[in-house]
């Protein structure tokens, strides 16, 4: 048995700077997002749109917390429509949402462990605007939905249920753009 461990963030940054010629600031962002996975690091250094997609998915979650049920159902339906063509395109945003929920929990606990690509100000606003039990509930609902989809649940029903279970953030905390499925 071979045990594989995550590569330290600093080693990934060094690789990106020295071997790929990536500027320091961008290397730090990629290394943080890679969470110790060198294969993803290489892909992201070659395809900058990978980072941009993850940023959009993280922002989508924050936006979804501020919109009503109809907008949430529309978003879920757009994801569900993609499921039969490309289930990975549905799992990927949910995986980023797991990272966003984890970051909110880390922030509430005062632990440094940012992995999502949600803007730091938005991440702090989310962490301080929601209770610990609400953050835990959001994380649990997202993980349960991923498990249900893997177990062959109806994607439309699973995704609509998830989005309707998500908490709402207060009006003062709402981002300016409504959520749209991407």
Helices and strands as residue ranges (DSSP letters): H 9-20, H 24-34, H 38-46, H 49-64, H 69-83, H 88-109, H 120-129, H 132-150, H 155-165, G 171-173
